[in-house]
Structure formats: C-alpha cells, structure tokens
Amino acid sequence: DQQVKQNSPSLSVQEGRISILNCDYTNSMFDYFLWYKKYPAEGPTFLISISSIKDKNEDGRFTVFLNKSAKHLSLHIVPSQPGDSAVYFCAASGTTGTASKLTFGTGTRLQVTL
Amino acid sequence: KAGVTQTPRYLIKTRGQQVTLSCSPISGHRSVSWYQQTPGQGLQFLFEYFSETQRNKGNFPGRFSGRQFSNSRSEMNVSTLELGDSALYLCASSLGGRLSPLHFGNGTRLTVT
C-alpha cells in the first residue's frame, strides 16, 4: 500500500521554465512533508520541507505547496536549470512517528534540457 | 563538516551469507536511520537508532538488525541473505528532533547472488 505516490516517473522541462513535481498522500496522520533530490551514485539531499500548518514554503528557486484537503503537495522550481536534473523524492512523516521514519514516494526523474 | 560516511560502497555476497554495513554520522548527530532502496519501491524505512537505542522500526523481517555505538556510529546486519535483499542501503543522520531533516550518505550497494 503506497501511502505516498508520485504518479509521474519522469518529467522533461526546458531550461528557464518552471518545473512542477507532484505528490499525493493517503495517510491523514502525515503532518510534515519533505522533498529530497538524488543524483546518481549519491544519497538523497534535503531540499525543502513544509509543515501541515502552512500551505506554502519558499526557499530560493524552490517552493512547496500543500493542499491538505486534497492530500496533495507540489514542488515548483523556477527557473529550472540543467543542474536540477535529478530524481526528486517526496517524503512524509506522521504525528506518531519521529522525523526519521519517513515514508517516501517512488520518485520523479526530472530532465532539464537546454 | 564531514558528511555521512558509509562503508563499503559495494558488496557482493552469496545467498545464505550474512553482511554488516557501517555508517558514521555527521558529528553531533545522535540519530541514525537506515533505508533500503530497490527499483520501483522507493526508499523504505528499516530502523532508527538514537543514543544507542532503537527508537523506531519498519516492516522488515528479523534478519535485518542494527546497533548504534556510544560515538553514534551505527552498523546494520543482514543474516541469511536472500536474492531479494539486493538493494542500495542508505544511512541517514539527524539531530533527532521532530523536524530535523535527514542527511544521507551515498549508500552501500549490496548484490546477492
């Protein structure tokens, strides 16, 4: 039972345009959400997070939006750069767990083309 | 500041053997977690150690075990290896607080033949 879903396995975006990566979750107990980026042969790198008390969080070119009623979050990257090409994982933690017990989605591979 | 270090980077083992993976967390981090990544499954939580105590456990069989030492370094052991245990094993450290993001190592790629 996949509690965190990333339904798009891949996404291709032109350099300078906006990249939008989507994530859906089913567990109502999740209250903290994170995005990680992963390059080949490296571990995931923390990008940005959002608590369920907010609906938006920004950090430079990265913005995460949370729609609790739809159990949906998205990561916006503006403008996209070639160095953003990587696999992006959405993750969630619940009120009964610690921050370390994350439930991850299966990832979306972003390709930023010139 | 040095990142999370995992050794070895690659391992090849035979079915039925056992294996031990090692993880050195970021200095000052008291929480160490282990994740398994397989194609199509994403990252799945194995367990977390905090101050030498297992604080959380995922849904993996008892063949998977771990421990944490007083210097926060951690080891993970898999006994009686099965072909399905072939995966990338990732270790992550954090300060351990509720909203502390995880910092991952580059993983150990285990292949079971």
Chai-1 contact restraints between the chains, C-beta under 6 A:
chainA,res_idxA,chainB,res_idxB,connection_type,confidence,min_distance_angstrom,max_distance_angstrom,comment,restraint_id
A,E42,B,N106,contact,1.0,0.0,6.0,A-B,restraint_1
A,G43,B,L90,contact,1.0,0.0,6.0,A-B,restraint_2
A,G43,B,F104,contact,1.0,0.0,6.0,A-B,restraint_3
A,G43,B,G105,contact,1.0,0.0,6.0,A-B,restraint_4
A,G43,B,N106,contact,1.0,0.0,6.0,A-B,restraint_5
A,G43,B,G107,contact,1.0,0.0,6.0,A-B,restraint_6
A,P44,B,F104,contact,1.0,0.0,6.0,A-B,restraint_7
A,F46,B,P101,contact,1.0,0.0,6.0,A-B,restraint_8
A,T98,B,N56,contact,1.0,0.0,6.0,A-B,restraint_9
A,A99,B,R98,contact,1.0,0.0,6.0,A-B,restraint_10
A,A99,B,L99,contact,1.0,0.0,6.0,A-B,restraint_11
A,A99,B,S100,contact,1.0,0.0,6.0,A-B,restraint_12
A,S100,B,S31,contact,1.0,0.0,6.0,A-B,restraint_13
A,S100,B,S33,contact,1.0,0.0,6.0,A-B,restraint_14
A,S100,B,E48,contact,1.0,0.0,6.0,A-B,restraint_15
A,K101,B,F45,contact,1.0,0.0,6.0,A-B,restraint_16
A,K101,B,N56,contact,1.0,0.0,6.0,A-B,restraint_17
A,F104,B,G42,contact,1.0,0.0,6.0,A-B,restraint_18
A,F104,B,L43,contact,1.0,0.0,6.0,A-B,restraint_19
A,G105,B,G42,contact,1.0,0.0,6.0,A-B,restraint_20
A,T106,B,G42,contact,1.0,0.0,6.0,A-B,restraint_21
